[in-house]
């Protein structure tokens, strides 16, 4: 039996948040690979396997920040949900925004879940654990590496 490896695409422009996210994912019990892109345009290139991303494996799920350069997270989310080849990938929003309008908009656009980035590291680890639980016990779509 092949060992399950979860491919995660992290779309985040803050180097500090990228490192914190990677560090928090190190506690995951599930083997995983994290690919990182830093803006909305680059995310779409990755997901459409264009340019330097040709041949990259599609992610099993995406962690998406809303405040991104070149194309914001809500635009990326909208485009992915309109794309028949990518619209089933679970997308978790991880943003500094706790605005009800942003949260509602993301769910309306098809976000799988929405988390507000916490200010302390312990709560950040709790969010990553919640994402792991979502993946293990509640994700939609087919199993990874099936």
MDTraj code that builds the backbone (N, CA, C; nanometers):
import mdtraj as md
import numpy as np

residues = "UNK UNK UNK UNK UNK UNK UNK UNK UNK UNK UNK UNK UNK UNK UNK UNK UNK UNK UNK UNK UNK UNK UNK UNK UNK UNK UNK UNK UNK UNK UNK UNK UNK UNK UNK UNK UNK UNK UNK UNK UNK UNK UNK UNK UNK UNK UNK UNK UNK UNK UNK UNK UNK UNK UNK UNK UNK UNK UNK UNK UNK UNK UNK UNK UNK UNK UNK UNK UNK UNK UNK UNK UNK UNK UNK UNK UNK UNK UNK UNK UNK UNK UNK UNK UNK UNK UNK UNK UNK UNK UNK UNK UNK UNK UNK UNK UNK UNK UNK UNK UNK UNK UNK UNK UNK UNK UNK UNK UNK UNK UNK UNK UNK UNK UNK UNK UNK UNK UNK UNK UNK UNK UNK UNK UNK UNK UNK UNK UNK UNK UNK UNK UNK UNK UNK UNK UNK UNK UNK UNK UNK UNK UNK UNK UNK UNK".split()
xyz = np.array([
    [0.0843, -0.1177, 0.0000],
    [0.0000, 0.0000, 0.0000],
    [0.0890, 0.1242, 0.0000],
    [0.0542, 0.2216, -0.0869],
    [0.1289, 0.3461, -0.0914],
    [0.0979, 0.4300, 0.0304],
    [0.2006, 0.4918, 0.0808],
    [0.1815, 0.5799, 0.1951],
    [0.1170, 0.7096, 0.1469],
    [0.0167, 0.7543, 0.2163],
    [-0.0535, 0.8770, 0.1828],
    [0.0381, 0.9969, 0.2007],
    [0.0507, 1.0762, 0.0960],
    [0.1229, 1.2028, 0.1049],
    [0.0277, 1.3111, 0.0578],
    [0.0020, 1.4083, 0.1424],
    [-0.0897, 1.5162, 0.1110],
    [-0.0105, 1.6316, 0.0511],
    [-0.0523, 1.6747, -0.0666],
    [0.0093, 1.7895, -0.1324],
    [-0.0709, 1.9143, -0.0984],
    [-0.0026, 2.0103, -0.0365],
    [-0.0660, 2.1339, 0.0100],
    [-0.0078, 2.2502, -0.0684],
    [-0.0944, 2.3366, -0.1184],
    [-0.0483, 2.4612, -0.1790],
    [-0.0794, 2.5734, -0.0815],
    [0.0245, 2.6419, -0.0368],
    [0.0115, 2.7570, 0.0522],
    [0.0284, 2.8823, -0.0324],
    [-0.0750, 2.9644, -0.0362],
    [-0.0703, 3.0900, -0.1119],
    [-0.0650, 3.2018, -0.0088],
    [0.0570, 3.2512, 0.0143],
    [0.0834, 3.3447, 0.1250],
    [0.2007, 3.4337, 0.0874],
    [0.1860, 3.5653, 0.1045],
    [0.2923, 3.6578, 0.0675],
    [0.3819, 3.6995, 0.1834],
    [0.3462, 3.6677, 0.3054],
    [0.4269, 3.7060, 0.4210],
    [0.5282, 3.5957, 0.4523],
    [0.6589, 3.6246, 0.4370],
    [0.7593, 3.5221, 0.4670],
    [0.7482, 3.4684, 0.6103],
    [0.7156, 3.5556, 0.7049],
    [0.7007, 3.5119, 0.8441],
    [0.5856, 3.4147, 0.8608],
    [0.4729, 3.4431, 0.7938],
    [0.3584, 3.3526, 0.8018],
    [0.3846, 3.2211, 0.7296],
    [0.4629, 3.2268, 0.6215],
    [0.5003, 3.1032, 0.5517],
    [0.5806, 3.0141, 0.6453],
    [0.6805, 3.0713, 0.7108],
    [0.7649, 2.9927, 0.8009],
    [0.6850, 2.9396, 0.9199],
    [0.6006, 3.0221, 0.9756],
    [0.5170, 2.9793, 1.0881],
    [0.4240, 2.8656, 1.0459],
    [0.3663, 2.8769, 0.9279],
    [0.2770, 2.7723, 0.8782],
    [0.3529, 2.6422, 0.8580],
    [0.4690, 2.6497, 0.7965],
    [0.5505, 2.5287, 0.7761],
    [0.5887, 2.4657, 0.9098],
    [0.6258, 2.5497, 1.0052],
    [0.6637, 2.5000, 1.1381],
    [0.5447, 2.4310, 1.2053],
    [0.4276, 2.4912, 1.1952],
    [0.3082, 2.4313, 1.2555],
    [0.2721, 2.2995, 1.1864],
    [0.2880, 2.2939, 1.0550],
    [0.2583, 2.1694, 0.9829],
    [0.3581, 2.0584, 1.0148],
    [0.4733, 2.0922, 1.0669],
    [0.5717, 1.9898, 1.1039],
    [0.5156, 1.8958, 1.2102],
    [0.4151, 1.9410, 1.2845],
    [0.3547, 1.8560, 1.3873],
    [0.2471, 1.7628, 1.3309],
    [0.2148, 1.7785, 1.2042],
    [0.1150, 1.6907, 1.1420],
    [0.1595, 1.5464, 1.1456],
    [0.0669, 1.4588, 1.1709],
    [0.0969, 1.3152, 1.1682],
    [0.0926, 1.2616, 1.0253],
    [0.0319, 1.3360, 0.9351],
    [0.0162, 1.2933, 0.7968],
    [0.1375, 1.3389, 0.7161],
    [0.2002, 1.2480, 0.6405],
    [0.3088, 1.2924, 0.5522],
    [0.2550, 1.3939, 0.4512],
    [0.3306, 1.4999, 0.4279],
    [0.2813, 1.6062, 0.3414],
    [0.3961, 1.6798, 0.2741],
    [0.3600, 1.7480, 0.1678],
    [0.4512, 1.8361, 0.0957],
    [0.3810, 1.9709, 0.0868],
    [0.4531, 2.0778, 0.1193],
    [0.3962, 2.2117, 0.1096],
    [0.4677, 2.2869, -0.0016],
    [0.3907, 2.3292, -0.1005],
    [0.4404, 2.4181, -0.2063],
    [0.3927, 2.5581, -0.1701],
    [0.4760, 2.6588, -0.1940],
    [0.4418, 2.7959, -0.1579],
    [0.4497, 2.8854, -0.2810],
    [0.3451, 2.9662, -0.2994],
    [0.3467, 3.0743, -0.3975],
    [0.3061, 3.2009, -0.3241],
    [0.3510, 3.3161, -0.3755],
    [0.3387, 3.4381, -0.2963],
    [0.2414, 3.5428, -0.3496],
    [0.1736, 3.5141, -0.4593],
    [0.0709, 3.6070, -0.5057],
    [-0.0349, 3.5317, -0.5859],
    [-0.1453, 3.5994, -0.6129],
    [-0.2578, 3.5356, -0.6797],
    [-0.2286, 3.4908, -0.8216],
    [-0.1547, 3.5706, -0.8965],
    [-0.1196, 3.5327, -1.0336],
    [-0.0317, 3.4082, -1.0349],
    [0.0673, 3.4050, -0.9448],
    [0.1561, 3.2893, -0.9354],
    [0.0774, 3.1643, -0.8953],
    [-0.0214, 3.1813, -0.8081],
    [-0.1058, 3.0686, -0.7669],
    [-0.1778, 3.0082, -0.8871],
    [-0.2332, 3.0929, -0.9711],
    [-0.3046, 3.0427, -1.0887],
    [-0.2094, 2.9769, -1.1874],
    [-0.0888, 3.0307, -1.2018],
    [0.0109, 2.9660, -1.2876],
    [0.0448, 2.8272, -1.2338],
    [0.0636, 2.8172, -1.1030],
    [0.0928, 2.6879, -1.0404],
    [-0.0212, 2.5895, -1.0668],
    [-0.1429, 2.6317, -1.0402],
    [-0.2577, 2.5428, -1.0508],
    [-0.2887, 2.5018, -1.1947],
    [-0.2541, 2.5877, -1.2891],
    [-0.2726, 2.5544, -1.4315],
    [-0.1466, 2.4938, -1.4916],
    [-0.0456, 2.4717, -1.4074],
    [0.0803, 2.4081, -1.4457],
    [0.1464, 2.4789, -1.5641],
    [0.1546, 2.6107, -1.5541],
    [0.2151, 2.6914, -1.6596],
    [0.3556, 2.7343, -1.6209],
    [0.4382, 2.7573, -1.7234],
    [0.5736, 2.8075, -1.7017],
    [0.6552, 2.7152, -1.6138],
    [0.7166, 2.7737, -1.5116],
    [0.8042, 2.6945, -1.4238],
    [0.7279, 2.5900, -1.3424],
    [0.5955, 2.5958, -1.3462],
    [0.5145, 2.4994, -1.2707],
    [0.4636, 2.3844, -1.3568],
    [0.5075, 2.3782, -1.4811],
    [0.4675, 2.2672, -1.5680],
    [0.5092, 2.1358, -1.5031],
    [0.4179, 2.0426, -1.4963],
    [0.4473, 1.9119, -1.4385],
    [0.4286, 1.9029, -1.2882],
    [0.3989, 2.0145, -1.2228],
    [0.3744, 2.0093, -1.0777],
    [0.2446, 1.9348, -1.0511],
    [0.2437, 1.8574, -0.9456],
    [0.1235, 1.7835, -0.9075],
    [0.0198, 1.8778, -0.8485],
    [-0.1060, 1.8556, -0.8832],
    [-0.2138, 1.9369, -0.8264],
    [-0.2213, 1.9137, -0.6762],
    [-0.2523, 2.0188, -0.6016],
    [-0.2614, 2.0016, -0.4565],
    [-0.3885, 1.9279, -0.4166],
    [-0.3809, 1.8612, -0.3015],
    [-0.4994, 1.7991, -0.2438],
    [-0.5856, 1.9031, -0.1750],
    [-0.5221, 2.0088, -0.1253],
    [-0.5962, 2.1233, -0.0751],
    [-0.5084, 2.2466, -0.0750],
    [-0.5753, 2.3607, -0.0617],
    [-0.5100, 2.4904, -0.0719],
    [-0.5372, 2.5701, 0.0555],
    [-0.4332, 2.6370, 0.1041],
    [-0.4482, 2.7349, 0.2116],
    [-0.4229, 2.8699, 0.1468],
    [-0.5224, 2.9578, 0.1540],
    [-0.5214, 3.0816, 0.0782],
    [-0.5364, 3.2034, 0.1686],
    [-0.4421, 3.2961, 0.1564],
    [-0.4533, 3.4257, 0.2230],
    [-0.5393, 3.5154, 0.1352],
    [-0.6116, 3.6080, 0.1934],
    [-0.6941, 3.6993, 0.1138],
    [-0.6160, 3.8190, 0.0614],
    [-0.5252, 3.8709, 0.1420],
    [-0.4524, 3.9933, 0.1062],
    [-0.3239, 3.9577, 0.0339],
    [-0.3350, 3.9486, -0.0991],
    [-0.2223, 3.9084, -0.1819],
    [-0.1929, 4.0152, -0.2866],
    [-0.0675, 4.0245, -0.3297],
    [-0.0358, 4.1149, -0.4398],
    [-0.0841, 4.0575, -0.5741],
    [-0.0984, 4.1441, -0.6715],
    [-0.1320, 4.1146, -0.8116],
    [-0.2736, 4.0621, -0.8322],
    [-0.3209, 3.9725, -0.7507],
    [-0.4586, 3.9237, -0.7585],
    [-0.4934, 3.8755, -0.6192],
    [-0.5978, 3.9338, -0.5589],
    [-0.6269, 3.8996, -0.4197],
    [-0.6892, 3.7610, -0.4066],
    [-0.6917, 3.7133, -0.2833],
    [-0.7382, 3.5782, -0.2562],
    [-0.8820, 3.5519, -0.2982],
    [-0.9697, 3.6507, -0.2827],
    [-1.1094, 3.6318, -0.3235],
    [-1.1189, 3.6120, -0.4746],
    [-1.0377, 3.6848, -0.5507],
    [-1.0363, 3.6664, -0.6964],
    [-0.9852, 3.5276, -0.7336],
    [-0.8807, 3.4829, -0.6650],
    [-0.8268, 3.3488, -0.6898],
    [-0.9334, 3.2438, -0.6580],
    [-0.9973, 3.2573, -0.5433],
    [-1.1025, 3.1641, -0.5028],
    [-1.2134, 3.1586, -0.6079],
    [-1.2579, 3.2745, -0.6540],
    [-1.3641, 3.2818, -0.7548],
    [-1.3221, 3.2104, -0.8838],
    [-1.2003, 3.2388, -0.9311],
    [-1.1527, 3.1759, -1.0544],
    [-1.1419, 3.0238, -1.0400],
    [-1.0960, 2.9781, -0.9246],
    [-1.0824, 2.8336, -0.9041],
    [-1.2180, 2.7650, -0.9011],
    [-1.3156, 2.8288, -0.8403],
    [-1.4493, 2.7684, -0.8320],
    [-1.5199, 2.7685, -0.9673],
    [-1.4780, 2.8557, -1.0584],
    [-1.5366, 2.8594, -1.1922],
    [-1.4648, 2.7660, -1.2894],
    [-1.3521, 2.7101, -1.2489],
    [-1.2717, 2.6225, -1.3342],
    [-1.3098, 2.4768, -1.3081],
    [-1.3645, 2.4118, -1.4088],
    [-1.4143, 2.2745, -1.3916],
    [-1.3041, 2.1748, -1.3556],
    [-1.1793, 2.2043, -1.3871],
    [-1.0714, 2.1114, -1.3541],
    [-1.0161, 2.1320, -1.2137],
    [-1.0480, 2.2455, -1.1512],
    [-0.9907, 2.2779, -1.0199],
    [-1.0943, 2.3040, -0.9121],
    [-1.2222, 2.3050, -0.9471],
    [-1.3238, 2.3526, -0.8531],
    [-1.3541, 2.2585, -0.7372],
    [-1.3021, 2.1385, -0.7383],
    [-1.3279, 2.0458, -0.6274],
    [-1.2178, 2.0464, -0.5211],
    [-1.1099, 2.1199, -0.5457],
    [-1.0013, 2.1239, -0.4473],
    [-1.0493, 2.2015, -0.3245],
    [-1.0426, 2.1418, -0.2054],
    [-1.0812, 2.2163, -0.0845],
    [-0.9884, 2.3361, -0.0628],
    [-1.0482, 2.4509, -0.0365],
    [-0.9714, 2.5732, -0.0140],
    [-1.0042, 2.6271, 0.1247],
    [-0.9002, 2.6363, 0.2065],
    [-0.9124, 2.6907, 0.3414],
    [-0.8551, 2.8315, 0.3393],
    [-0.9343, 2.9264, 0.3846],
    [-0.8884, 3.0651, 0.3932],
    [-0.8213, 3.0843, 0.5291],
    [-0.7016, 3.1432, 0.5266],
    [-0.6285, 3.1775, 0.6481],
    [-0.5874, 3.3237, 0.6323],
    [-0.6622, 3.4135, 0.6973],
    [-0.6470, 3.5567, 0.6727],
    [-0.6465, 3.6357, 0.8026],
    [-0.5914, 3.7558, 0.7958],
    [-0.5967, 3.8453, 0.9108],
    [-0.7335, 3.9098, 0.9252],
    [-0.8141, 3.9045, 0.8199],
    [-0.9443, 3.9709, 0.8223],
    [-1.0469, 3.8899, 0.9013],
    [-1.1085, 3.9568, 0.9969],
    [-1.2206, 3.8950, 1.0680],
    [-1.3519, 3.9653, 1.0324],
    [-1.3486, 4.0422, 0.9225],
    [-1.4669, 4.1150, 0.8774],
    [-1.5739, 4.0164, 0.8302],
    [-1.6934, 4.0340, 0.8821],
    [-1.8044, 3.9446, 0.8471],
    [-1.8269, 3.9411, 0.6957],
    [-1.8106, 4.0550, 0.6291],
    [-1.8297, 4.0608, 0.4838],
    [-1.7279, 3.9735, 0.4105],
    [-1.6020, 3.9739, 0.4562],
    [-1.4997, 3.8896, 0.3937],
    [-1.5301, 3.7419, 0.4159],
    [-1.5671, 3.7077, 0.5365],
    [-1.5976, 3.5675, 0.5693],
    [-1.7150, 3.5186, 0.4855],
    [-1.8217, 3.5972, 0.4819],
    [-1.9412, 3.5595, 0.4045],
    [-1.9077, 3.5467, 0.2563],
    [-1.8311, 3.6431, 0.2034],
    [-1.7940, 3.6406, 0.0621],
    [-1.7170, 3.5130, 0.0289],
    [-1.6233, 3.4762, 0.1149],
    [-1.5435, 3.3558, 0.0891],
    [-1.6301, 3.2298, 0.0898],
    [-1.7197, 3.2195, 0.1859],
    [-1.8091, 3.1030, 0.1872],
    [-1.9018, 3.1046, 0.0658],
    [-1.9499, 3.2219, 0.0275],
    [-2.0349, 3.2325, -0.0913],
    [-1.9599, 3.1911, -0.2174],
    [-1.8292, 3.2186, -0.2202],
    [-1.7468, 3.1818, -0.3359],
    [-1.7017, 3.0358, -0.3324],
    [-1.7298, 2.9663, -0.2224],
    [-1.6989, 2.8235, -0.2184],
    [-1.5820, 2.7833, -0.1315],
    [-1.5411, 2.8698, -0.0378],
    [-1.4346, 2.8301, 0.0551],
    [-1.4824, 2.7127, 0.1396],
    [-1.3912, 2.6224, 0.1673],
    [-1.4218, 2.5054, 0.2487],
    [-1.4288, 2.5424, 0.3964],
    [-1.3391, 2.6328, 0.4379],
    [-1.3366, 2.6795, 0.5762],
    [-1.2632, 2.8132, 0.5804],
    [-1.2837, 2.8869, 0.6879],
    [-1.2236, 3.0188, 0.7029],
    [-1.1677, 3.0295, 0.8444],
    [-1.0401, 3.0655, 0.8546],
    [-0.9766, 3.0869, 0.9841],
    [-0.9125, 3.2251, 0.9854],
    [-0.9253, 3.2937, 1.0977],
    [-0.8579, 3.4219, 1.1176],
    [-0.7217, 3.3920, 1.1784],
    [-0.6165, 3.4508, 1.1184],
    [-0.4810, 3.4305, 1.1708],
    [-0.4741, 3.4845, 1.3125],
    [-0.4305, 3.4021, 1.4049],
    [-0.4184, 3.4486, 1.5432],
    [-0.2894, 3.5281, 1.5635],
    [-0.2849, 3.6018, 1.6722],
    [-0.1660, 3.6799, 1.7021],
    [-0.0631, 3.6004, 1.7820],
    [-0.1033, 3.4901, 1.8441],
    [-0.0056, 3.4128, 1.9215],
    [0.0154, 3.2752, 1.8586],
    [0.1337, 3.2230, 1.8811],
    [0.1764, 3.0998, 1.8147],
    [0.0957, 2.9774, 1.8582],
    [0.0558, 2.9690, 1.9839],
    [-0.0211, 2.8528, 2.0293],
    [-0.1540, 2.8417, 1.9553],
    [-0.2209, 2.9535, 1.9381],
    [-0.3468, 2.9510, 1.8639],
    [-0.3242, 2.9197, 1.7168],
    [-0.2103, 2.9626, 1.6637],
    [-0.1779, 2.9291, 1.5248],
    [-0.1650, 2.7775, 1.5097],
    [-0.0966, 2.7141, 1.6037],
    [-0.0836, 2.5681, 1.6015],
    [-0.2208, 2.5013, 1.6129],
    [-0.3090, 2.5578, 1.6932],
    [-0.4450, 2.5035, 1.7061],
    [-0.5191, 2.5086, 1.5723],
    [-0.5007, 2.6168, 1.4974],
    [-0.5654, 2.6275, 1.3664],
    [-0.5116, 2.5215, 1.2714],
    [-0.3819, 2.5021, 1.2705],
    [-0.3237, 2.3998, 1.1825],
    [-0.3751, 2.2612, 1.2222],
    [-0.3911, 2.2360, 1.3518],
    [-0.4492, 2.1093, 1.3971],
    [-0.5941, 2.0976, 1.3483],
    [-0.6676, 2.2066, 1.3509],
    [-0.8050, 2.2056, 1.3000],
    [-0.8082, 2.1739, 1.1508],
    [-0.7117, 2.2286, 1.0768],
    [-0.7031, 2.1991, 0.9334],
    [-0.6724, 2.0513, 0.9124],
    [-0.5843, 1.9960, 0.9957],
    [-0.5549, 1.8524, 0.9872],
    [-0.6813, 1.7706, 1.0129],
    [-0.7573, 1.8082, 1.1147],
    [-0.8813, 1.7365, 1.1458],
    [-0.9811, 1.7471, 1.0304],
    [-0.9904, 1.8662, 0.9699],
    [-1.0774, 1.8824, 0.8530],
    [-1.0350, 1.7874, 0.7420],
    [-0.9048, 1.7798, 0.7202],
    [-0.8543, 1.6927, 0.6141],
    [-0.8841, 1.5459, 0.6458],
    [-0.8569, 1.5055, 0.7669],
    [-0.8754, 1.3649, 0.8032],
    [-1.0219, 1.3236, 0.8103],
    [-1.1062, 1.4109, 0.8623],
    [-1.2417, 1.3680, 0.8957],
    [-1.3531, 1.4375, 0.8193],
    [-1.3207, 1.5396, 0.7416],
    [-1.4318, 1.6094, 0.6814],
    [-1.4101, 1.6629, 0.5425],
    [-1.2984, 1.6270, 0.4758],
    [-1.2758, 1.6877, 0.3443],
    [-1.3655, 1.6267, 0.2396],
    [-1.3942, 1.7097, 0.1374],
    [-1.4751, 1.6681, 0.0248],
    [-1.3845, 1.6122, -0.0837],
    [-1.4447, 1.5454, -0.1785],
    [-1.3689, 1.5008, -0.2954],
    [-1.3031, 1.3675, -0.2708],
    [-1.2229, 1.3284, -0.3679],
    [-1.1604, 1.1962, -0.3624],
    [-1.0409, 1.1965, -0.2699],
    [-0.9996, 1.0789, -0.2307],
    [-0.8848, 1.0647, -0.1444],
    [-0.7584, 1.1019, -0.2209],
    [-0.6616, 1.1615, -0.1548],
    [-0.5360, 1.1927, -0.2220],
    [-0.4658, 1.0645, -0.2638],
    [-0.3940, 1.0751, -0.3722],
    [-0.3144, 0.9633, -0.4263],
    [-0.4003, 0.8413, -0.4570],
    [-0.5281, 0.8616, -0.4835],
    [-0.6158, 0.7485, -0.5148],
    [-0.5951, 0.7018, -0.6560],
])
top = md.Topology()
chain = top.add_chain()
for i, resn in enumerate(residues, 1):
    res = top.add_residue(resn, chain, resSeq=i)
    for name in ("N", "CA", "C"):
        top.add_atom(name, md.element.get_by_symbol(name[0]), res)
traj = md.Trajectory(xyz[None], top)
